[in-house]
């Protein structure tokens, strides 16, 4: 779906078969932030310093995608490299320096993020655990 699997130019393959990459589409910034930092994924991230070496590049890159466009791994790597080399802009950014769909800097809606995280937790609580 995302095209040929490629890596950012700064990524050093270690030959261990482990490639820490994700490419996903989200409705808004608050939804991905709620998932990344306030749910189960966030619990894992809190152990990052124990499990991973400090990255020499941004750990993620965010950008807006048109409804009729499917991003590719190659595009994601180019955006990630752009963020690494030039910092946040309207083309690629981070949660600390987010931009809106209009290309202007925006502030994250913390209340909305917490509401989405609470809704996600409620939904997860209703899913039977694998046994």
C-alpha positions as CSV (number, residue, x, y, z in Angstrom):
1,X,0.0,0.0,0.0
2,X,2.8,2.4,0.9
3,X,5.0,1.5,-2.0
4,X,8.6,0.0,-1.8
5,X,9.8,-0.2,1.7
6,X,12.8,2.2,2.0
7,X,14.6,3.9,4.9
8,X,15.6,7.5,5.7
9,X,19.1,8.4,4.4
10,X,20.4,8.8,8.0
11,X,19.2,5.4,9.1
12,X,22.0,2.9,9.7
13,X,20.8,-0.7,9.0
14,X,22.3,-3.1,11.5
15,X,21.5,-6.3,9.8
16,X,19.3,-7.5,12.7
17,X,16.0,-7.4,10.7
18,X,14.6,-4.9,13.1
19,X,13.4,-1.7,11.3
20,X,11.6,0.7,13.6
21,X,9.3,2.5,11.1
22,X,5.7,3.2,11.0
23,X,3.6,5.0,8.4
24,X,0.0,5.8,9.3
25,X,-2.8,8.2,8.5
26,X,-4.7,10.1,11.2
27,X,-7.7,12.3,11.3
28,X,-6.1,15.1,13.2
29,X,-3.0,15.9,15.4
30,X,-4.8,15.3,18.6
31,X,-5.8,11.8,17.6
32,X,-2.3,10.7,16.9
33,X,-1.0,12.5,20.0
34,X,-3.5,10.7,22.1
35,X,-2.5,7.3,20.7
36,X,1.3,8.0,20.8
37,X,1.6,9.5,24.3
38,X,-1.5,8.8,26.4
39,X,-2.4,5.2,25.6
40,X,-0.6,1.8,25.7
41,X,1.9,3.1,23.1
42,X,2.7,6.0,25.4
43,X,3.5,3.5,28.2
44,X,6.0,1.9,26.0
45,X,7.5,5.2,25.0
46,X,8.2,6.1,28.6
47,X,10.6,3.2,28.6
48,X,12.4,4.4,25.5
49,X,15.5,5.6,27.3
50,X,15.9,2.1,28.8
51,X,15.4,0.3,25.5
52,X,16.9,2.5,22.8
53,X,19.9,4.6,22.1
54,X,19.2,8.3,22.0
55,X,18.3,9.1,18.3
56,X,20.5,11.4,16.3
57,X,17.5,12.4,14.2
58,X,13.9,13.4,14.9
59,X,12.0,10.3,16.2
60,X,8.9,11.1,14.0
61,X,7.7,13.4,11.3
62,X,4.2,14.8,10.8
63,X,2.7,16.3,7.7
64,X,-0.8,16.9,6.2
65,X,-1.9,14.6,3.4
66,X,-4.7,15.4,0.9
67,X,-7.7,13.2,1.0
68,X,-7.0,11.9,-2.5
69,X,-3.3,11.2,-1.9
70,X,-1.7,8.0,-0.5
71,X,1.7,8.7,0.9
72,X,4.6,6.3,0.2
73,X,7.6,5.1,2.2
74,X,9.8,7.2,-0.2
75,X,7.8,10.3,0.5
76,X,7.8,9.7,4.3
77,X,11.6,9.2,4.2
78,X,12.0,12.5,2.2
79,X,9.9,14.4,4.7
80,X,11.7,12.9,7.7
81,X,15.1,13.8,6.1
82,X,13.7,17.4,5.5
83,X,12.7,17.7,9.2
84,X,16.1,16.3,10.2
85,X,18.1,18.7,8.0
86,X,15.9,21.9,8.2
87,X,13.6,21.7,11.2
88,X,9.9,22.1,11.4
89,X,8.0,23.8,8.6
90,X,4.5,23.8,7.0
91,X,5.7,20.8,4.9
92,X,6.8,18.6,7.9
93,X,6.7,19.2,11.6
94,X,6.5,17.9,15.1
95,X,4.1,18.1,18.0
96,X,6.3,20.7,19.6
97,X,6.1,22.9,16.4
98,X,2.8,21.9,14.7
99,X,1.3,23.5,11.6
100,X,-2.3,23.4,10.5
101,X,-3.7,22.4,7.2
102,X,-3.5,26.0,6.1
103,X,0.3,26.0,6.6
104,X,0.2,28.3,9.6
105,X,1.6,27.4,13.1
106,X,-1.1,26.0,15.4
107,X,-1.4,25.1,19.1
108,X,-2.3,21.6,20.1
109,X,-5.7,21.2,21.8
110,X,-4.7,19.5,25.0
111,X,-8.3,19.1,26.2
112,X,-9.3,17.4,22.9
113,X,-6.3,15.1,23.1
114,X,-7.3,14.0,26.7
115,X,-10.9,13.4,25.5
116,X,-9.7,11.2,22.6
117,X,-7.4,9.3,24.9
118,X,-10.2,8.7,27.4
119,X,-12.5,7.5,24.6
120,X,-9.7,5.2,23.3
121,X,-9.2,3.7,26.8
122,X,-12.9,3.1,27.2
123,X,-13.0,1.3,23.8
124,X,-10.0,-0.8,24.7
125,X,-11.5,-1.8,28.0
126,X,-14.3,-3.5,26.1
127,X,-12.0,-5.6,24.0
128,X,-11.5,-9.1,25.4
129,X,-7.8,-9.9,26.2
130,X,-6.1,-12.7,24.3
131,X,-5.6,-15.7,26.5
